[in-house]
Amino acid sequence: MGLDFSACNSFLFTVSFQDCILDYSTFIYKKLKKTVFADCSLKDVDFSNTDLSLAVFKNCDLSSAAFVDCILEKTDFRTSRNYAFDPSENKIKGTKVSHAALAGLLQKFDLAIE
């Protein structure tokens, strides 16, 4: 349970995932630019310090996934669910999110969103 992709050699490292269960995996410090995650379970995955620019999360469950010091520029989260990250701790210019997910982006402010 949970794969440590951060231990993989970064030289020519490219991946894409379709219908995968990647729960409890770690991608710390990986460059995953333009990576596609489609119909995946990504619960409790650690993406800390990861470059996810232009990545696509299509219909993924990102419950408790950690996004800290990430590059999320132009990353597409629109069809995924249960994601939350602090916009002040990540680079998010052009990141695509759904209206329903806005509460997860403001979670640290403890707002009562109705």
N, C-alpha and C positions, 0 to 999 in steps of 0.2 A: 504494500500500500504506500503510495507516494514515491515518485521517482525524483532523484536529485539531478536535474539537468544542468545545474550550475557546475557540476564536476566534469561535464563534457568539454572536450577541446573546442575552443571557439573558432579555430581555423576552418573556414567553409561550413560552419554550422548553420543549417537551415532545416526547418521542420514545418509541418502543417498537421492539423489534427481534425479528424472527422469521426463523430460518434465515439469519442473516447472518454473514459473515466480517469481523470488526472488528479483526483482528490489528494490533498496533502503533499503535492509535488512542490518542488522549488526551482525557480528560474533565476535566482539572484545573480545580478551582474551580466545576464545574457543579452545579446543583441538579437531581438526578435522582430526587427523592422519588417513590415508587410506580412507577418505571420497570420495565418487564418486558423481560428479555432471555431469549428462548426459543430453545433449540436453536442457540445461537450459538458461534462460535469467538472467544474474547477473549484470545488469547495475547499476552503482553507489553503489555497495555493499561495505561495510567497513569490510575488513578482518584484520584490524590493530591488531598487537600483537597476531596473531592466529598461531597455529601449524597446518600447512597443509602438513606436511611431508608425502610422499607416496600417497597424494591425487591425484585424476584423474579428470581433467576438460575435458570432452569429448563433442566436438561440442557445446561449450558454448559461449555466447556473454558476454564479460567482459568489456564492454565500461565503462570507468571512475571508474572501481573498484579500491579500495585503498588497496595496499599491503605495509604496513609500519611495520618494526620490526617483520616480519613474519618468520617462519621456513618453507621454501619452498624446503627443501632437498628431492630430488628424486620425486618431484611433476611433473605431466605430463600435460603440456599445449599444446602439439603438434597439436591437432585437433581443438583447440579453437581459438577465434579471438578477436581482439581489446583489448588485455591485455597489460599493461605497468607497470613495477615496477623498482625501482632503485636497482640494484644488490648490491650497497654498504650499503643499508639500510635493507637488508634481508639476511637470510642464504640460499644460493642457490646451495650448492654442489650437483651435480647430477641432477639438475632440467632439465627437457626435454622441449625444446621450438622448434618452427618451424623456418626455415630461414626467413620467411616473418615477424616474430615478433621481429627480432633483433633490428629494428628501435625503437620499443617501450621500449626496455631495455636500449637504449642509449639516450633516449629522453632528459634527463637533460643536456646532453652535447651540445645540439643544433647543431648537425652535419647535413650536407647536404649529405644524403645517396642517391646514384644514382644506 
